[in-house]
Each structure stands twice: as structure tokens, then as C-alpha cells.
């Protein structure tokens, strides 16, 4: 197989009437078969060709997850054209940069973004057509009505007898392994986003490597629940093309508040998500437990305690074995049913997973497989195998990739999954790919069993005034393990000590606001507790509380929920300076 469309159409022929996509319409689940999806892809591909899309043209998709997103992607790459995914949360400046820098000629968008596109379109000379995924009214009022279609209107161009399967096959046969399939822009935590060129071969190679881990999960028919935006390389490969490759079903969650309900109704076998989601689930469960009586709480905690012992291969006494047997049925089985009952594993990637949160789910019978990757590597680099999980690592390198450490302990990677390069940026490409090895920018360790552990990101390392290097993420994860803390960032660049910016968990805190000095004393106790686990240079000496969460809206988080550290530091500059000037904690 040379290309991604070849895999899709091959499976479409054999799976025909089986469900490929599940999506909600008016609150109810609808299903789309492989056969129907194949027809839509062929019609849309022909329609795109009719409006001028040719090999290597750029087609941008700035839309929420849906089966239409996937159809557009497949239709585009079936022509040998290139998909450029974008985030619906992007502001006008970010959209302008993405569309201009990528040389996009066709844009597919959600109707809610039409006004944003209308404002920036005069600055985008390359744009030939804008296509709304949803139907809209009053198209005559659009300033760019001559360049506008709806998804439904475009499909009509490729409907009836207008398209021929031979046309699609002919185009697919022309696709080469090293042709670019997509340009995915990095999140840009510290600089302008870079366009990562991923070829058909790089994504295919990554899928094959990832599938070695999926094979260990002995399930005949997999169901995936898709939550992360498809614009993210992680979901694009692991949540879309990997399920396509193994013939799985994909269900789309379109409302974060409905995740638990969707887990119950869809009953997925696998779900990919970023650690932030697992943190939210963990804190939601603990918040609900907080309102239960003491007996219920103690039974739940006992299940966690004994489950943790089992996971860590500690011997249980006869009494504990008996307790564990009953807890398996009265706690863990019920807990697993809340996630649908068929869930084989959560797969975590995109950022570091808090070890305590991973152990929490493992102790209650939900496998959580932490992996590691980068957009530049299509993106998976390593993953924990389900039968041999090491919760504080990111697992073993996937098949087909070589992973080693440089002399400076930087993780470097070589293999077919590596990107072709950065779009329009040869200098940056040459600075990260040296002698065929991709330099990830991450520091790591490899244990005696070959498991990879991330120490920190080179450009996030704090160098204090004493010249010592401190990784902030492990300290932040310790803070986040407390239910009272929703978000946290540690700072101390060129400073004599570390400070922390803490965003409290408002739901939990509001129930205790009647207690005098609760906030200051309670959070100081948490800091004291965390500091007991840290060396002198890593201890948090001061902190302040903020009630404005880091978010995409205030530009303090990327669309993939990573902190923009420099933006946060600039925003809180005065408060940070105050902590370093004074010898006492500022009063709230």
C-alpha cells in the first residue's frame, strides 16, 4: 500500500455495510457505513476536481470533529492534494497566518466561522472557494458569495453519473509514498507555528507501529470514541487513520460535558485523549465521592489501595485477597460500567500524564496506556504495552522507529515516521533533522527494559540563578494531584527560588469559603506537603492564587491545551515580581 486512500477503499470493499462512523443528530446516534462513506468520498473528490483542485493543492479544514471532516480529508488526499487542518478556536490573526503561510486555496469551515473568514478573506489572494460544512441562510448577503458553496451544494457537483470510480482509482494510483498527505501546524507555545509536512508513508509507518500495541488488546471489533480535535496529529493518526486501518468504528463526541454519557451509550473499547481530560475525570469522580458518606468513601479508597498493590505486584495477605475479591465486584465492576463496560484502555498522549492519576484508573481496573509523540513523527514515538504497563514511563518505542539519547540526554528518533520537513522552512528542518535523526527537544531516560521516561522539555527547563536545571512539569504534576488545584505553573528562570501560580478548583473551594483563612492556610499546607517530596532547589518557596483559569480564549493555552508559558509569565509579571521583591506571601 502506497497511500492512505488505498487502505480506506480496500477496507470499504470488504466491510461494505458495517458501521464506520457514529455521530449525533438531534441528540440521537446515527450511523454511516463504510460503503456510504466511500460513495461520499468519491463524490466529493470528483467535485473538488471539478472546481479546480489538483495534486499538491492545499485544502484547509477548520471545523469541529465529524464524519464530514473525515470525508473531506479522504476526498482531498485521494486527488493527491494536501490537507491543512486548523482549529476552530483560532483567532483571526492565527487563521490568517495558517491560511496564508500554507498557500491554502480551498477552505472548509463550520458556519460559525464565516464572519471570521469574511474579515480576513481580502488578505488571502490564494483562496478560490470557501465551503461551509453546514447549511446557512441568506448566502446572498455574503461578501464572497461568488466563492461560496455549502458542503451539500458541492456534493451535488459530484453526484449522479458525474463521477466514475475509475477516476478516483486513477488518481490514487498516481500517489507516491513520499507525497505529502497533510501539513499539520505545531501549537506554537513559544514561537510562530511551523507547518509539519507528513507524507503518506510517514503516517502509514506510524499506523503499522501503533497497531502492534493494538494487537495485544484481544478484541475482535474495536470502537473508538473521538474527543480530541482531528486537527491534532495525535487524533489524526491514532483516532482516525489507525481505526480506518484496522476496520474499527469511530464515534464523535461533540460536547465535553457529555463524555461520560457517550462512554455509557457508545461502549467504546478504546479512547484517545490528552492528560487534561483524565485530570478532569479524576477530579470529577473525587468531587462526587466528597459528597458520599464515610462508609462509601472508605470502601472506594480500599479498592484503590488494594488495586494499587496488585498493579505494583505487592503480595496481598489472605485478608486482603478476600477483601479484594469482593471489592472487584462491588466497586471496580461498577466503576468500569460507568465507562461503558467494554473499555479496554484509555490511551494518553500529547503531554505528560500525572503518575497518581494513571495509578488511580489502573487500581480501579481501567488500563491507561501512556504514550509519547510529536507532530514531526506522525506523531507516535512510544507507548506502554497493555500487558506490561510502567505508569511512570511513556513505554517502548514503536516498531519501525529507532529511539536513543544524545550525549546531552535529548531524545532523538530515526525511521520512516519522521516528517518530510517544515513547510517553507528549510533552516528549521535542518536544525532538527541531523544525519537522519529527529531531535525532539525533549530530555529523557531509557531504563534497562527499554522503557522511555521524559525528564522535561529543553526549552521549558528552568535555569535558576545558581545555574541549576529544573524541569517544571514533574513539580506541576505533584501540585495537580491535589483536588483543590485545577491548574498550576511553576516559574523561576534566573531566580534564586521557585514560585507557583495556582488556579484553584472553584467547585471544591466554594463549599469551604465560609471557613476563615481557608484558602491561604489550605494551599500553604498543600505546598508544604509537595515540598516534602522535593529537593531543596525544587521546593516552591512562594505562590499566589488566581481565579482566571489558563484557557484558549485568553491565549494562555494552545488548542491542544498546552500552557503558553511566556504568555502566562507576561500576564502575571507584576504579581511574579512582587513575590521576588518581598519576603512574605502577598495577602489575597
N, C-alpha and C positions, 0 to 999 in steps of 0.2 A: 504494500500500500504506500503510495507516494503522497497522498493528501488526506486532509480531514474530511472533505466531502465524499471521497471514495468509501471511507468507513461508514459514514452516515447512510449512503444509498445502498451499500451492501447489506447492512442490518435492516434497512427498511424493506428490502425484498424478502427477507426471511421472517421478519417479525410482523409485518403487514397490519393486522387488526389489533395487535396488542397495544396497550396504552404506552405512550411516550411521555406526554405532558399532562399534568393535573393543574388546574387553575380555578380561581373562584370567579363566579359570575352571579351577581345579585346575592352574594352570601352563600351560594351553593357550589359544591365542587363539580366542575365539568372536566371531561377527558378528551384528549386528542390522540389519535392513533398514529403509529409510525407511517402508515400508508397516507393518511390525510396530511400529515406534516410534510411528507415527501412531495405531495402534489402542490402544497403551498410554496415550498422552497423552489420547485421548478417554475411555477407561475411567476413568482416574484423575481427570480433570477432572469427569466426571459424579459419581464417588464423593465428591470433595471438596464438590461442590454438595449432595449428599445428607446430608453431615454438617454442613452449615450455612455453608460458605464462600461469601461473596458479594463483589460488587465492592468494591474498596478494602480488603478484609480483608488482614491481614498473615500470610504463611505463611513461616516461617523454615526454612532448610535448613542444618543444621550437620552436614556429612558429607564424607567423602573423595570425590574425583572418581570418577564412574561414570556409566554411561548412565542409571541411575535418577535421579541428581542432575538431569540434563538433562530427563528426562521430568517430574519434579516441577515444575521451573521452568516448562516449557511448559504443563503442565496448570493451574498456578496462574494464569499470566498470560492463559490462554485464557478464564478466568472474569472477567477484569478485576480480579482480586485482585493483590496486590503481593508479590513475593518479597523476603525479607530474608536474604541469605546470611551465614553465620558460619563461624568457623574451628574445626576440631576440636582445635586446640592451645590454645584459650582456657581460662583457669581459671574456677572457679565464679563469681567476682566479675565477670569480663568477660562471661560468658554471661548472668548476671543483668541486667547493665546493658543488653546488646543486646536481650534479650527483653522487658524491662520498658519501656525507652525507646521501642522500636519499636511497642509495643502488639500484639505477636505473639499470634495466637490458636491457630495450629496449628504444631507443631514436627515436622520430620522430622530424625531423628538416626541416627548409627551406633549399634549396640547397645553399643559400648564406652563410650558417654557416658551410658548410662541411670542409673548411680549418681550422676553429677554433676547430672543433671536432677532426680533424685529428691530431692536435698538442697535445691535452690532452688525447687522447684515450689510449696511452700506460700506463697512470697512473690510468686508470679505469678498474680494473680487472673484475668487475661485468657485464660490458656491453657485451651482447650477439649479439645484432644486432643494426645497425643504419639504419633508413629508411628515405629517402628523400621524402618530400611531392611532389616536382616537379620532372619531368623527367630531367636527366642530361646526358651529353655526356662523352665519354671516362671513363667509370666506371672501365675499366681495369687498369687505372693509379692510382686508389685509393689504398692507403697502407692497407686499411681494407676491400678490395673488397670481401673477404670471409665472412664478417659480414654485407654485404650491400644489401639492397633492395630499390627499389623505391615503393612509395605508390601503383602505378599501378601494379607492379610485385607482391606485397603482396596480393592485391585483387584477383589476378588470382588463388592463392592457395585456396581461399575460394569461387571460382566461380563455375558455372555449378551445377552439382549434388553433389558436395563435401560436402556442408553444408546442414544441416537439421534444420528446425525451432525448432524441438523438442530438439535439442542440446542446443540452446540458452535458451529456456524456462527452461530446466532442470538446467542450471547454474544459471539463475536468481532466481529461486525458492530456491536456496541454500543460497542466500544473506540474511543476518540478518540486522536488523535495526541499530545495533551498529557496523557493519562492517565499516571500513574506506573506504570512496569513493575517497578521494584525500588528498594529503599533499601539502598545499599551503605555500610557504615560504614568511615570512614577508619581508618588503622592506629593513630593516636593516639600519635605519637612524643613529643609534648611536652604533650598535654592529653587530655581525655576525647574518645573517638572521636565524630565527627559523622556523622549519617545523611544521605548524599547521595541526593537524590531524582532518579532518572534516568527520563525519560519514554520511551515507545515511539519518539517522533520523535527524541529526542536520540541514542539508540542506533542507530536506523536511519540517521540522518545520518552518524554516525561510521563505520558499516559501509560506506556508499557512498564516503566519503572514503578509507578504508583500502583498499577494493577497487581504487582507481586505481593503487595501488602493486603490488597482487597481479597486476593485468592485465599488467604489464610482465614478469612471470615466465611465460614461454611454456610452460605445462604444461596439458594438457587436463584431467586428473583429479588434483586435489590430495588429498594425505593429510597430516593434521596429527597430530603426537604431542603429547598434552596432559600437561603436567607441573605447571604452576603451579596452585594451588587455584582452582577455579571461583568461589570467594568473592571473589577478587581481580578488580577491574573490568577489568584488562588481559586476563585469561584469559576472563572472562565475555563480553567483546565479541570480542576477536581470536582466542580459541581455541574459542569456542562459536558465537556468533551469526554471525560472519563466515563460518566454514565452512558453516553452515546456509544462508546467503545464496547462496554460490557452488556449493552442491551437493557439498561435499567430504566425505571420510571423516575421522572423528575416532577416534583410538586413545588409550586411557588408560594412562599409566604409573602404577603404584601403589607402586613401590619405587624410590627414588632410586639404589640400588645396581645396579639392572637397566637403567638408562637406555641404556647402550652396547649391551647385548643387545637391547633393544627397538628401538633405531635400526637394528640389523642385520636384525631379523626383519620389522619393520613397513615399513621402507624409505620413511620419510616424505619428502615434498617440502618441507615447512615445519615448523619447530618454534619456538614462542614460549617464552621463558624470561627470567628475571632475570639480570643480570650475574654474580651469585654462582655460578650454575650453570656459566657459561662459565669462571669463575675456577677452579672445582673441576676441570673437564675439562682445562683448560690445565695445571694443576699435576699432575694425574694422568698426563698424557702426558709431561710433563717428568720426573716421578719414574720412569716406565718407561724413559725414554731414559737416565736417570742410570745404569741397570744394564746398558746396552748397551756394546759395545766402542767404542773411539775412532773406528774407521773408520765404523761405522754412525752415530755421533753427528755426525761431520764432514759426511757425506752429507746428513743431515737438516738440519743448520744451513745448508748451502749452498743447499738447496731453499728455506729460509726467506729467506735473503739475496737470492737472485735473484727469488723471488716478490715480496718487498717492493719491489725495484727496479721490477719490472714494474707492480705496483699503483700506485706513485708516479710512473709514466711516465718513469722514467730510461732512457736508452739503454743497451742491452747490447752489449758487444763481441762480435765473431764467436765468440770462445772461449766467452763466457758464454751466447750463444744456443745453441750446441751442447750445453753442459752443461745448460742449462735444458730443452732438448728431452728429454734422457734422464731428467732428474730429474722431469719431468712424469709419466713412465711408471713409474719405479721408486720414487718417493716419493709424489707428490701423488695419483695414481690409487689407490694402495693406501690412503693416508690417507682419501680420500673413501669408499672401500668400507667402512671401519670405521664409517661413519655411515649405512650402508645403500646408498650408491651413487646414490640418486635425490635426495639433499638439495640443494635449490636455494638455500636460505638459512636461517640461524638469524636469528630476529628478537629483538632485545634491547630490553627496556624495564623500567620500574619503578624504575630507579636508573641512575647514570652508569656507562657501560662504560669499563673501562681501555683506553686507546688501544693499548697494546702487545699486549693480549690480542686486540683486534679485528684488528690487523695480523698477528698470528700466524696466525689462522684464514684471513684473506684470502690470505696468502702461500702457504698450502697448498691453496688452491682452494676453500675453504668461505666463501661470502659471509656476512657478518654485518651485518645492517641494524639500526643503532641508531635507535630512535625515542624519542619523549618524550610523556608524557601525564600526566593527573591524573584521579583518580576523578571530580572535578567536571566533567570534559569528556568523559565517557563511554567511554574515557578518552583516546583518541589525539589528539594535537595535531600531531605532525610525524613524519616517517620518512625515512630515506635511500632514494632510488630505486635499484634494483638495478643499473642501467646507469650510475650516476653517484654512487658512494659517496664521501663525505668522512668518514673514520673518526673524526675528532675532533669531529664535529658530530652533532646529532640530526636532521639532514635538513631537508626542506622541509615547510611547513605543508600539511596535508591539504586536499583540495578541500572548499569549503564553510565553511572557517574563516579568519577574519582574525587574523593574529598580528602584534603590533608591540611596541615597547618604550616604557615610560613615560619621563618625564624622569629618573626615578631608575634607569633601566635594568631595571625589572621587566618580565617577560614578561606581556603582557595579551592576552586572547583573546576573540573575539566570533563567534557563529554558532549554528546550531541544535543543536550537540552539547552546549551548555552545560546544566548541571543546572537543574532547576526551583527548587532551593534546598535548604537543610539542613532536615531534618525537625525540627519543633518548635523552630526556632532562627532566627527572622526577623532578629535582631540580627547574627548571624554572616553570614547570607546577604547582608544589606545592606552589610556591611563588605568583602565580596569581589566582589560584582557591583555595579559602579558605572556608571551610564549604559549598561547592556547589556554592559559589558566585564568578563570574569572576571579578577581579579587573582590570578595564580598563586602569588605569594610566591617565585618563582624569579627570579634575576638572569640576564641573558643578553646575547648579541651576535647580530647578523644580518650575515652577510658580503655582499659585492657580488653574489653569486649567489642570495641569499635563504635560504641555509642558516643554521639556528639553532644556536647554541652556548650551553650552560648554563655560567654562571660560578659559581653557587652558590645555596644557599637562604638567603633573607634571615634566617630565624630560626635558621640554623646558622652564620651568619657569626661569626667570632671577631673581637672588637674588643679589641686589645691595650692595654696601659697607656698607649701613645703615641697612642691614638685611631685607629690604622690598621685597616682592614677586611681580614681574611684569610679566604679560602674554604678550609675544611679538606679537602674531597673531592679536589681535584687532588693535594694532598700525600699523602693516604692512598692514592690510586691509584698514585702513584710507589712507595710502600712495598710495596703489594700486587703489584707487578710482579716482586718477588723471590720465588723459590720457597720460601725459608726462612720467609717471613712468611705466615701463614694469615689473620690479621685485624689491623687496626690502627685506632686512633683518635687524632686529633691534638687537643690542648687548649691553651688559652692565654688564656681570657677574662679581660680586665683584668689580665693578667700581662705582665712585661717580655719574655718569650720563650716559644716553643712547646715543648711536650713531647709525647711519643708513648707510647701504651700499645700494646704489641706482643704478639700471640699467635703463638708460633712454630708452624711446620708440624712436628708431632711426628714424623711418619713419616720426614721427611728428616733431622731433627735427631737422632733416636735412633741412626742409623747413624754418627754422628760424636761421640757423647758420650764416647768414650774419649780424645778429644783434650783436653788440659788447657786450661782457659780458652777453649775453642772458642766457647761461646755469647757471652760478653761481647765478645771480640775480633771475632768474625764479624759480629755485629749492629752493633757500632760501625763496622765497615768499610762496612756497608750504609748506615747513617745518614750517614757521611761522603760516600759516593757520591751519595746522594739530595741532600744539601745542596749539592753542586756545581751542581745544576740549579735551585737556588732562590735568590731574592734574600735579602738579609740578614734582613729581618723574618720571612721564611717558613722560615728554617732551623730544624731541630729541634735544640735545644741539649742536651736530656736525654731519657732514655727509661727505661722499665722493662719487664721481661718478665712475662707472666702465663701460667699454664698452664691457666686455666679459660676456655675459649672463650666469646665472646658467643653466647648461644643464646636460643631462645624459652622454654626451660624455666626459665632463671634470670632471665627477664624483661628481658634486655638486648637482645633483638631482637624486632621486631614479627613477626606471622605472615607478612609479606611480606619478611622478612629485612633490614629496615632497622634501623640502630642506634638504640636509645633512649639518646641521648647523656647526658641528665640522669641517667638511672638508672645508667649506667656511671660517670659522674663521682662520683655519691654513693657507689657501691660501692667505688671506689678512692680516696676522699677522703684517707685517711691517707697513702697512697703518693704521691699527687699533691702534697700539702702538703709532704711530705719532700723531694721534688725541688726545690721552690721555696725551701725553707729552707736547703738545703745546697749547697755549691759543688762537690760531687763526685757521681759516679754511685753510687747505692746498690749495695752488693755483693749478689750473688744468694745 
